């Protein structure tokens, strides 16, 4: 049976990762390696300045006191007897669309898989009131995972899947949405009258784009966005090349 690595940023105890791991069981041997505590919004952070501890929670479930990126590396190098054929990260409690993919630990788990040469999938569910039902998103993730296992993905490409809560009208292949992002920082005082700060929910003004992941969710469609680690703006290479012709750099000695 193929080995599938499952991780997330909400922690090994999250109901989202449990639903995802259960849904993937029919596709292969599933091993869960996830953060010991919630690691949301850590992005693609890698822990380099302190030791990392691994704890076996139960059969095929391990926790790491680090980031999702740490989890993927430790799982592949130290825990799994053979490399995975697929890495699936999620199910995140909340969407990861548009620019949010740069902050998301969930997306980072699949991102790291792509960097290491393994197919990756990130799965997120729209947040709602009360307890979330992760089973529909888990079933969708398992269906797409089966297709990826059968057909493959381009090298260093991973899929970012976002699932609307409640009614689902279908599925769309999408691009990342763009927005005007305003971060709100609130200053408060502690009991000793020292200031501290909270970074609060941002104000977002989304650019209209019928192809975007954000618009797909608004229209109640599952969004599937192919993403690659290459962040080069290829359309600007010629422009920058022309600019650099005017640069004067003295030879080093």
C-alpha positions in Angstrom: 0.0 0.0 0.0 1.3 3.5 -0.8 2.3 5.7 2.2 0.5 9.0 2.7 1.7 11.6 5.1 -0.9 13.8 6.7 0.0 17.0 8.6 -1.7 20.4 9.5 -1.2 23.6 11.5 -4.1 23.2 13.9 -2.4 20.4 15.9 -2.5 16.6 15.9 -5.7 16.7 18.0 -7.7 18.7 15.5 -11.0 17.1 14.3 -10.0 18.3 10.8 -6.9 16.2 10.6 -8.7 13.2 12.1 -11.5 13.4 9.5 -8.8 13.8 6.7 -6.8 10.8 7.9 -9.9 8.6 8.1 -11.0 9.6 4.6 -7.5 8.8 3.1 -7.3 5.3 4.7 -8.8 3.7 1.7 -6.0 5.0 -0.5 -3.0 3.8 1.4 -1.2 3.6 4.8 -1.7 6.9 6.5 0.8 8.4 8.9 -0.1 11.6 10.8 2.8 13.8 11.9 1.5 17.2 13.1 2.3 20.0 15.5 2.0 19.4 19.2 0.2 22.7 19.7 -1.7 24.9 17.3 0.7 26.5 14.7 -1.6 28.7 12.6 -0.2 31.5 10.6 3.4 30.4 11.0 3.8 30.3 7.2 6.7 28.3 5.9 8.8 28.6 9.1 11.5 26.0 9.8 12.9 25.7 13.4 16.7 26.0 13.4 17.6 27.4 16.8 16.2 24.9 19.3 15.8 21.1 19.4 12.6 19.5 18.3 10.8 16.7 20.3 8.7 14.0 18.8 6.0 12.1 20.7 4.2 9.0 19.5 0.5 9.6 20.4 -0.7 6.3 19.2 -0.2 3.9 16.3 0.8 6.0 13.2 0.1 9.3 14.9 3.0 11.5 16.0 3.3 15.0 17.3 6.3 17.4 16.9 6.8 20.6 19.0 7.4 22.6 15.9 5.9 23.9 12.6 4.2 22.1 9.8 7.4 22.4 7.8 9.3 20.8 10.7 6.7 18.0 10.7 7.1 17.1 7.0 10.9 17.0 7.3 11.0 14.9 10.4 8.3 12.6 9.1 10.2 11.9 5.9 13.7 11.7 7.4 13.0 10.0 10.7 9.6 8.5 11.2 8.4 7.0 7.9 10.1 3.8 6.9 9.8 4.7 3.2 9.1 8.1 1.6 5.5 9.1 1.0 3.8 9.1 -2.4 1.6 12.0 -1.3 1.6 14.7 1.5 -1.8 16.1 2.5 -2.1 19.0 4.9 -5.3 20.0 6.7 -8.2 20.1 7.1 -7.7 23.7 8.2 -10.4 25.5 10.3 -10.8 28.5 8.0 -10.1 29.3 4.4 -6.7 29.8 2.9 -7.4 31.8 -0.3 -5.5 34.6 -2.0 -2.6 36.1 -0.2 -3.4 34.1 2.9 -1.4 31.2 1.4 1.8 33.1 2.3 0.8 33.0 6.0 -0.8 29.6 6.2 0.9 26.7 8.0 -1.5 24.4 6.3 -0.4 25.5 2.9 3.2 25.4 4.0 2.9 21.6 4.7 2.0 21.0 1.1 4.5 23.6 -0.1 7.4 21.8 1.7 6.3 18.5 0.1 6.6 20.2 -3.3 10.0 21.5 -2.5 11.2 18.0 -1.5 9.8 16.6 -4.7 6.6 14.9 -3.4 3.0 15.7 -4.6 1.2 17.8 -2.1 -2.3 18.9 -1.3 -3.5 21.5 1.2 -7.2 21.4 2.3 -9.1 24.2 4.1 -12.7 24.5 5.2 -14.6 27.8 5.5 -15.1 28.8 9.1 -18.6 29.0 10.4 -20.6 29.3 13.6 -20.5 26.3 16.0 -18.7 23.1 15.4 -17.6 22.4 11.8 -18.5 19.3 9.9 -15.3 18.2 8.3 -16.6 15.0 6.6 -17.7 16.6 3.3 -14.3 18.3 2.9 -12.5 15.1 3.8 -14.4 13.1 1.2 -13.6 15.8 -1.4 -9.9 15.7 -0.4 -9.8 11.9 -0.7 -11.4 12.0 -4.2 -8.8 14.6 -5.4 -6.0 12.7 -3.7 -7.0 9.5 -5.5 -6.8 11.4 -8.8 -3.4 12.8 -8.0 -2.2 9.3 -7.1 -3.5 8.0 -10.4 -2.5 10.9 -12.7 0.3 12.7 -10.8 1.1 16.4 -10.7 3.8 18.5 -12.4 7.1 18.4 -10.5 7.2 20.9 -7.6 3.4 21.7 -8.0 0.9 21.3 -5.2 -2.9 21.9 -4.9 -4.6 24.3 -2.6 -8.2 23.2 -2.0 -10.7 25.4 -0.2 -14.2 24.1 0.6 -17.2 26.3 1.3 -19.3 25.6 4.3 -22.8 24.3 3.7 -24.1 24.3 0.2 -21.6 23.2 -2.5 -22.5 23.9 -6.1 -19.5 22.2 -7.8 -15.8 22.5 -8.2 -13.6 25.1 -10.0 -10.0 25.2 -11.0 -8.9 28.7 -9.8 -6.1 31.2 -9.4 -5.1 33.1 -6.3 -7.2 36.1 -5.5 -5.7 39.5 -5.1 -6.7 42.1 -2.5 -5.9 45.4 -0.9 -4.8 44.2 2.6 -5.0 46.4 5.6 -3.6 45.0 8.9 -5.0 46.4 12.1 -2.7 46.5 15.1 -4.3 47.2 18.4 -2.3 48.6 21.4 -3.4 47.7 24.9 -2.0 48.0 28.4 -1.1 45.1 30.7 -1.8 45.3 34.5 1.7 46.8 35.0 0.8 49.6 32.5 3.2 48.3 29.9 2.0 48.4 26.3 1.4 45.3 24.3 0.0 44.7 20.8 -2.5 42.4 19.1 -2.4 41.9 15.3 -6.1 41.7 14.5 -8.2 40.5 11.5 -7.4 42.5 8.4 -9.7 44.6 6.3 -9.8 43.1 2.8 -11.0 44.6 -0.4 -10.9 41.8 -3.0 -10.2 42.5 -6.6 -13.0 41.2 -8.9 -11.8 38.1 -10.8 -14.2 35.3 -11.8 -11.3 32.8 -11.9 -10.2 33.5 -8.3 -10.4 31.1 -5.3 -12.1 33.8 -3.3 -14.9 34.2 -5.9 -15.3 30.4 -6.1 -16.1 30.3 -2.4 -18.5 33.3 -2.7 -20.3 31.4 -5.5 -20.3 28.2 -3.2 -17.8 26.2 -5.3 -14.9 24.2 -4.2 -11.7 26.0 -5.2 -8.7 24.0 -6.5 -5.6 26.1 -7.2 -2.3 24.7 -8.5 0.6 26.4 -6.8 4.4 26.2 -7.3 7.2 27.4 -5.1 8.8 29.5 -7.9 7.9 33.1 -7.0 9.8 34.7 -9.9 7.7 37.3 -11.7 8.6 36.1 -15.2 6.7 38.9 -16.8 9.0 41.4 -15.2 12.3 39.8 -16.0 12.9 41.8 -19.2 12.0 45.0 -17.4 14.3 44.4 -14.5 17.1 43.4 -16.9 16.7 46.7 -18.7 16.8 48.6 -15.4 20.0 46.7 -14.3 21.8 47.7 -17.5 22.1 51.2 -15.9 23.4 50.0 -12.6 27.0 50.6 -11.8 28.6 48.0 -9.6 32.3 48.3 -8.8 34.2 45.0 -9.1 35.0 43.5 -5.7 38.7 43.1 -4.6 
